[in-house]
Amino acid sequence: MTRNCEVCQAEIPQQAIKCTKCGSYQGAWRRLLFGGQAAALTQLLPVLALAAAFISTQLKTVGSDITIFDPDCSNPGGITLTASNLGDRSAVIEPRALKVMHLGKEQYEYTLKVQEESNRHLLVPAGEIISRTLAPQNGVQFMTVPDNDDCDYVIGLSVIEFDADAVSKEVRCTCAS
């Protein structure tokens, strides 16, 4: 029993794996694995690996990852706020208000600004830690209460991360003496 070669159409035995006339392997998988195309495939593998790596980085979720540390309230002229961004996109922190609380009740409220900067926003670049001093907007000093042991500053912040909606956060510290 005979059949024709898949490549050159020469007559070959039915069970033949390779054509005796043209030397090509019979069957697509055999031609791919044992023919000259195998060398081409091995050269194509690094290109495919690079393409897969590129596609995976494009599909990776990116964003900001903001952490606000405990503020330093020891300076009567301002509050030092430190924040880090472990994400790969920048974020913005907007100081909203400072409330002076005594025995759990609000005594005073101030609108905050960033000292030594023209705007109210703090830009936290990707992969960085920033530290800035916040102060009341009109240059007034923070008011404290006589018994500082029961006095707290509550700082209201809006955190705007690249890939999420704005989030309100509050940080607290003991009033400066």
Helices and strands as residue ranges (DSSP letters): E 2-4, E 11-13, H 28-34, H 37-59, E 66-68, E 79-85, E 91-102, E 105-114, E 122-124, E 129-136, G 148-150, E 151-161, E 167-174
